[in-house]
Amino acid sequence: MVLENTLPVLLSRMDFAWITSMHILWTPMTIGMSWLLFILEVAWLRTGDERWYKLNRFFEKILIINFGAGVATGVTMEMAFGILYGPFSQAVGPFFGNILGFETITAFMYEAGFIGLMVFGWGKISKGMHLFATFNVGLSSSLSAMWILVANSWMQTPNGIVLKDGLFQVTNWWHAIFNDNFVWGFPHMWVATVELALFVFASVSAWFILKNRNADLFTKLLKPTLLALLIVTPVQIWLGDSVGRDVAMTQPTSLAAMEGHYHTYLPDGKVNTGWHLIAFPNAQNDGNVFAITIPNVLSLLETHTLNGKVTGMDQFPAKDRPDVWVPFYSFRVMVAIGFFLFFVALWGNWLRLRGKLNAESLRKNPWFLRAVVFSGFLPYLAIWCGWWTREIGRQPWVVFNLMRTYQGVSHMSLGQEVFWFVGYIIFELTVWSGAWYFFSRVIAKGVDNIPHSDTLFTHHNEEGSHEEEKAGGGFAKPTFASKPMLDKSR
């Protein structure tokens, strides 16, 4: 019999945590950057400025490497459902089978088709059609993310279903898809992808300016990027606050773990309104050994009142409480990163107002550029921490309040668990290393080797003069053009 806290169950959890953590490194940037490439392409077509074209083609290379790594790790994650969580996969099949089927159609048909046109269509399809392809890459990747968040959010708030004969049978598709957690969870995740992509743009641009390589070109990109971040970063903070309030209502045990909030009331009977800056939970998971607490802040955050009640761990049986250490500190790291990124956006736009957001001024005082380069890695850590908070905060349930994690894991021996764990570690690290190898090569080459757009959208006729194609964007010559016809009379 598989018991709740056995080593095989722990290994299954750790293995899937590793797989999802490595996969989520790639997919957010694909989603966010595809929309930014669309904006760059619009800027090029509207202004005719060749610099937007060069930047587009440069970051497109980074996107393709990222996309390939995301596909490789995504396929193995699909495998992991059946390998590591067979009983869970069978039980949720009536719902997950449809949702993940929609995601597969979106990602592997819709997105894959248009990303092929986006990458290989330069000079072969019209400029308008290429822009249309880029737009659809952004739309399809966002729809793919939506279906994934539908599935995961449903695990947090399983609406619209009934558990019957060991299967989660859907009674209301609308409620199941647009479940309570999805309403705020998806916007929060989608904006995170845009914020991440913007900071990748900013970080790479700052690195080139620091190295004095195409500094004016990347300064041109840095300025609108920082302006966009001035809008995106506070919006993401607001969405995060909204997600937290929703979790307080729909998953109070998860919220209590995120805040290390064990006691709903103080010993004198008053509502416990204190927010812990730092806390060390005890071994029994029923209180904190040490905590630095600020009065009224927890109530202010979760209820927007000074004395509102926030349900603590003591209102739930010990067996239904999640571990506190990881959700508590990963949540705080995520929040700290969110405010730091907002500060970087403010700093950059303050420099702009002072007329110092130019390559020459920035290199004289490089600390801002160094901060921006460093900030390029922080959204990845924030997304990791947010995902860990979300998943570990739901424990000990794999489907909240309906199916416990130990009930959903496959019944494998310890040796089999170790085999799959080691195998996935090797595979994911191989993909990660390969991706970073190609990233480094693309960045090392820079934009100097990107040909002028005229080489794609004009051609030479037989007399050597230039002609511009009227009907399409490219001049791929048909393979049969130089071959004689079998019948000369035709």
N, C-alpha and C positions, 0 to 999 in steps of 0.2 A: 504493500500500500504506500502511495506517495503521501508523505506528511508535509505540513506547511513549511517547516524550516529546515528541511534536510539539505544536504550539500548538493544533490542533483537539481533541486528547485533553485537554489542560490546560483548555481552555475548557468542554468537556463536564463535566469534573469540577467546575470552579468553578460552572458553571450549576446542576448538580444539588445541589451543596453549598448554594448560595443558596436554592434552592427548598425543600429539606428543613429548612434552618435557619429559614426564615420560617414554614413549616408547624408546626414543633415549638414555636413560640411559643404556639400556641393550644390544641392538643389536650390537653396535660397538665392545664391548668386546667379544661377541660370534664370530664375524668375525675374529678379530685380534688374539684372543687366540687360536682359532682352528688351525691356521697356526703355532703358536708357539708350541703347543702340538705335531704337526706333526714333527717339528724340534727336539724336545726333544726325541720323539720316534725313529727317525732316529739315533740320537746320542747314544741312548741306544743299538740299534741293531748293530750299527757299532763298538762300543767300548766294549760292554758287561758290561759297568759300571752301577752297580745297583743304583747308586745315580741318574742318569738320569731317571731311571724307577720310583723311588720314587717321584721325583719332578713332573713327568708326571701325576702319579696317584693323587697326591695332588691337582694340579691345574685343573685336569679334574673335580674334585668335584665342584670347584668354577665355572667352565664353565657350568656344568649341572644346577646348581641353577640359574645362569644368563640366560641360555637358557629358562628355565621354565618361568621365569619372563618376558622375551621377548615375548614368545608365548602368555601369558595371556594378556599382554598389547597390543600386535599386533592385536589380534582378536577383542578387544574392539575398536581399532582405525579403523578397517575396518567397524565396525558397525556405528562409528561416522560419516563416510562419508554420509551414507544414512539418518541418524537421523538429523544431523546438517546442511548438505549441499546437500539436495535432488536435487534442480534444477541444481546445479553444477554437481553432479554425473550423472544426466540424460544427460546433455549437452555433457559431455566429455566421455560418455559411449563408443562410437565407437572406441576411442583410449585407454582410461583407462581400459575398460573391457578386452581388449586383454593383455595389459601390466601387470595389476595386476593378470590376470589369469596365465600368465607365471610365475610371482613371486610366486603365490600359488603353482603351480606345483613344482617349484624349492624348496621352503621352506618346504611345508607340505608333499611332496612325496620324492623327491630326498634327501634333507637334513635330514628329519625325519628318513628315512630308515637307512641311514649310521650312524647317531648319535646313533641309537639303537645298531648297531653293535659295535660302538666304546665303548659305556658304558658297555654293557652286554656281549660283545664278548670276554673279557679277559678269556683265558683258554678254550674257546669253539671253536675258529677259529684259524687258523695258525697266526704266528707272521706277516708274509707278508700280509695276508688278513686283519689283524687288522690295519696295517700301511696304507693299501689301503683305508680302511674305514675312518681313520682319515684324510687322504688327501682329500677325497671326502666331508667330513664335511666342511673343509676349502673352497673347490671350490664351493660347493653348497651355502654356506652362502654368499660368495662373489658375486655369480650370483644373489642371492636374493636381495642383496644390490644394484646391478647394475640395476635391473628392477625398484626398488623403486626410485633410482636416475634418471632413464629415465623419470619416470612420473613427479617427482618434477621439474627436469630441464626443461621439456617441458612446465610446467606452467610458468617458467621464460622466456623462449624463444620458443614460440609455432610455431615451423617450421613444414612444411609438411602437413598442414591441411587447410581446408576452413570452415568457419562458415556458414552453410546453413540450413535453416528451424529449427533454434534453436539447431542444433547439430554440433559438431566439427567433420567433416568428413575427413578422412585421404586421402590425394592425393599422398603422397610419404612417405612410411614407413621408408625408410633409413634416410631421413631428419628429420622425426619426432622422431625416436629413437636416432639417433646421432645428436641431436640438438646442437646449439651453446654452451649453458650452460653446457651440459653434458660432453663435450670434456675435460674440465678442472675440472668441479665440481665433477665427479666421482673419478678420481685419488686423488683429494684433500681429499675426504671423506674416501676413502679406506686406504690411508696412515695414516689418523687420527685414524682409527681402530687399525692399527698395533702399532702406537705410544702409544695409550692408553693401549693396552695389555702389551707392553713392560714396561710401567711405573707401571702397576699393578704388574707385575713380580718383578720389582725393589723395589717397595714400600713394598710389602709383605716380600721380602728377607731382606730388611733393618730393618723391624720391628722384625723379628726373630733374626737377628744379635744383635740388641739393647737389646733384652730380653735374649740373650745368650742361645737360644734354637736352636739346630742343626745349630750353627753358621757357621761351616765349609761347611756344605752342601749348605746353602743358599748363602754363599760367592762364591761358585763354580758357581751358577746360576747368581749372580749379575755381575760377570766380563764380560761374553759375552753379557749380556743384555745391559750394559752400552756401550760396543763397538758398538752394533747394533744401539743404540740411537744416537751415534755420527754421524751415517750416516743418520738415519731417520729424526731427528729433523731439520737439514738444508734443506733436501729435501722437508719437509712439508712447511717450510718457503718460499722456492722458488715456490712451487705449489700455495701457498696462494697469492703470488704476481701475478702469472699468472692468477688466478681467478679474482683478482681485476682489472687487465687490461682488461680482457674479459668483466666484468660487466660494465666497463667504456664505452665500445663500444656498448654493446647490451642492457643495462639497465641504461642509464645515470642518471635517477632520483634516482635509488637505490644507485649508487656510490656517487651522490651528498649528499644523506642522510647520508651515512656512513662517509663522510668527513665533514659534516656540511657546504657544499660548496654552498652558495646561489648565489653569483655573479660571472658570468663568466669573467667580466671585472672590473677593478678598476675605480674609478671616473675619472681618467686621461686618460682612454681609453686603458690602457695597460692590458695584460692578467693577471688575478688573479692567481698567482702561489702558494699562501700561503697555508700551511698545518696547521690545527688547532690541537694543542696538547690538549687543553681544549676549549670548547665552550658552551655557554648557549643560545639556540635558543629563539626567542621572541614568544609571543602568536600568532602572525599572521602567523608564519612559513614562513617569508620572509626575515629573517636576524638574526644575532646573537646579543644579548644584550652585551655579553662579550666574548672575545676569546683571547687565547694566540697563536699567529701565527708565524710560521717559514717560511720565504720567500723561494720560489723555490722548496720546498720539495714535494708539491703535484704534480707539473709537473714532477719532477724527478721520483716519484713513479709510476705515471699513464702513462706517455709518454716516460720516460727514457731520457728526455731532460730538460734543466733548465727553458725553457720558453714556453713549449707546452701548448696548450689550453685544459682545462678540463671543460666540460659543467656544468654549475651551475643550481640551481633550478629556477633562473629567466628566463630560456629559456622554461619553461613549465607552463601551466595554474595552478593556485593555487589548483584547484580541482583534479589535477593529481599528486600532490606532496605527498610523504609519510611523516609520522611523523619522526622527526629527532632524538629525544632523545634516543630511544632504539637502533636503528642501529649505531648511532655515538659512544655511550659508550660501547655497547657490542662488536663492532668491535675492539675497542682499548684494551678491556680486553683480547679478543682472541689473538691479536697480542702480547701483553705483556706476556701472558702465553707461547706463542710459543717461544719467545726469552729466557724466564726464563728456560724453559725445555732444550733448547739448552745449556744454561749455566750450568745446572746440569750435562748434559752429558759431557761437557768439564771438569768440576770439577772432576768427577769420573775417567775419563781417565787420567787426570793429576796425580791423586793419584796413579793410576796404574803404570804410567811411573816412579814414585818415589818409587815404591815398597811398597806402604802403603795401597793397596787395599786387605787387609787380615783382618780376623775377629778381631784379637788382636789389630792391629793398629787402626782399625775403632772404636772400643769401647773406646779407649783411647781419641779419639777426635770425639765425637758423632755428631757434628753439621752437617756433611755431611749426616749421616744416617737419622737424623731428617728431613733434607731438602728433601731427597729421599722419605721418608714416606709421607711428606706433598705433594710432587709432584704427588703422586698416585691419588689424587683427582682433580688435575688441568686439566688434559685432558678432564674430564667430563664437567667441567665448560667451557672449550674452545669450546667443541662441542656444548654445549647449546648456547653459545654466537654466534657462527657461524651460527647456525640454526635460531636464532632470527634475526640476521642481514639479512639473506637470505629471510626470510618470511615477516618480517615487511618492509624491503626495497622494496618489490614488491607491497605493498599497494599503492593505493586503489584497486588494481586489484587482482583477484584470478587467472585469466589467463591473463598474461601481455598484456595490450593494447587491449584486446578483450572482457573480461568479468569482470565486477566490482564485488567486494566482496559482496556487498549487493544484487546483482542479483543472487548470487549462494547460499545464505543461505536459509534454510527451513523456511517456514512461520509458525512459532510457536508463541504462546503467551508467555508473560513474565514468567508466572508461569511454563510453560513447559520447557523453557530455564533454569530456576533456578533448576528445578527438575533434569534435565540431568546433569547440571554442578555439583550439590552437589553429585549426584550418582557417577559420574566419579571421583570426588575428593576422595570419600570414598574408591572406588575400587582401585584406583592407589596407595593410601597410604597404603592400606592393603597389596597389592603385594609388595610394597617397604619395609614395615616393616617385612613381612615374609621372604623376600630374605635376608635382613640384619641379621635376627635372625639365619638363616642357615649359612650365611657367617661366622658369629662370632663363631658358633659351629665348623665349619670345621677348621678355623684358630686356635681356642683354642686347638683342638686335635692335630694339626700339622701332622707330617709325621711318628711319632713313631708307630702308629697303622696300618700302611700300610704293609701288609705281603710281604715277599721276593718273587720275581718273580718265584723262583723255586717251590713255592707252587702251581703255576698255570701250569707251563710247565714241571713238572716232577710228577710222581706218584709212589705209592708203589705197588709192586706186592704181591702175597700171601705170599711169603717167607720173605717179609719185605725189600727187596733190592729196590734200586731206579732204575727206568727205565725212559728214556726220549722218549717222543713221536716223531716218525719220520715223520709221514705224516701230522700231524696237530698240532695246538697249544694247544689243550685242551683235557680234559678227562671227559667231561660231560657224565655220564653213562646213556644209554637209559633207560627209565622208564620200558620197557618190559624185561630188561635183567635178572632180578631176578625172573620173573614169569614163571612157568612151561608151556610148550606147551600143548595144549589140546590133541594133538595126540603124545604120547610118542615115537611112531615109527619114527617120523620125524627127 
